[in-house]
Amino acid sequence: MNDPSPNAAKKNVVGTVDIGQKKTLSEEHTMRFDFHQFALLPSQRDQLTQSSSIACHGSSWSLKVYPGGCAISGEDAQYVSIILKNTVVSENEGEVAAEFRIRAGSRVPGHKVAVFTKASKNWGHPNYLLRSDVLDPSQGFLVDGTLTVEVDLQVYQETPQTWVPTMSSAQTPNDTMRRLFASPKWTDIVFRVGAAQKKFQAHRSILSITAPTLCRLSEEAAPESEGEIEIPDMQPAVFRSLLRFMYLGELPDTALLREQGQHLLEAADRFECKDFKLRLEAAIVESSVLLNKKNAAKWLLFADSHWCALLKEASIDIITKDSGATCIESDGWKLLKKSPVL
């Protein structure tokens, strides 16, 4: 037997696998059906009165009422059967999974979950109400002879996946871009980076699309610079990673992200390389090595000051879910407490 006590050992879940498509319920909408002169409707067993259709949640629905009960109603009394029908799956292949509740007067049964298909297009209550109760004025089901039935309906929809920036086919590096990156031929701009003035060559046309601010540096350079731009306050490894992404779409490895993560984000922000910045944030957020309880406070401070929304949200999530003292005992937490904003 499992130990239900709070002191029971926690399971060591090493991984989770999703099978099938996750689905969520849509917003609840209500459809109203008025059956006038209900007492005069055909009331022999299995005699049907069906409403016209109402469009709801991208499908079409009608209500079937059997004032004297349907074929499968109980035989111990005369019942009113109320059935919800999907009129779209009746004509087309496919299915609609839904959760619904049929309400009439004071009768409010629980929700029913059903999958409407061509073979099973009708779902509802064969023994919804006693006919005698519906006709009894003291019960209040009929108002001026009209039975009003409301159906609260929700349908299951595919759950949208959490957005993570990805490369489009237009951004995917091809052989031409690799050759351009590898060869200095036809380059028209040179960058001297870091204290050692490490030399990097590039193409203005590519920079104009991928890093506009970096491209403008060449346009604003003095004539005597002869097309060479100095960036002394940046590590060559950071600048090389920036260029590799612009040409090849490649992100730095985990080791460089751990060592230079903040400098890489600063470079992406500084030179308006938006795709690089988003992909860096996503890589950091998805790695427990790069973002965890020990450094979440530090990353939160950085993300807030550099407009890194994805990273900021993930850092806050880790901090708020930390049931221990790992976050508040970190060096970043001490700095976070001093922040006038956070």
Secondary structure, 3 states (H helix, E strand, C coil): CCCCCCCCCCCCCCCCCCCCCCEEECCCEEEEEEECCHHHCCCCCCCCEECCCEEECCEEEEEEEECCCCCCCCCCCCEEEEEEEECCCCCCCCEEEEEEEEEECCECCCCEEEEEECCCCEEEEEEEEEHHHHHCHHHCCEECCEEEEEEEEEEEEECCCCCCCCCCCCCCCCHHHHHHHHCCCCCCEEEEECCCCEEEEECHHHHHHHCHHHHHHHHCCCHHHCCEEEECCCCHHHHHHHHHHHHHCCCCCHHHHHHHHHHHHHHHHHCCCHHHHHHHHHHHHCCCCCCCCCCHHHHHHHHHHCCCHHHHHHHHHHHHCCCCCCCCCCHHHHHHHHCCCC
